Amino acid sequence: MDAYTPEHACEVALYRTWIAEVYARSGELDAARAALHTAHKTG
């Protein structure tokens, strides 16, 4: 996702929320929080 340009910030943030959901469903809550934090900074 680092290759996306700033014009795609919304899409990148959305993808990161999907990653966070996968982490949360698998019980990796710290990783989920980190992905959400990164998504918030991106979007």
Stockholm file with secondary structure:
# STOCKHOLM 1.0

chainA/1-43         MDAYTPEHACEVALYRTWIAEVYARSGELDAARAALHTAHKTG
#=GR chainA/1-43 SS CTTSCGGGHHHHHHHHHHHHHHHHHTTCHHHHHHHHHHHHHHC
#=GC SS_cons        CTTSCGGGHHHHHHHHHHHHHHHHHTTCHHHHHHHHHHHHHHC
//
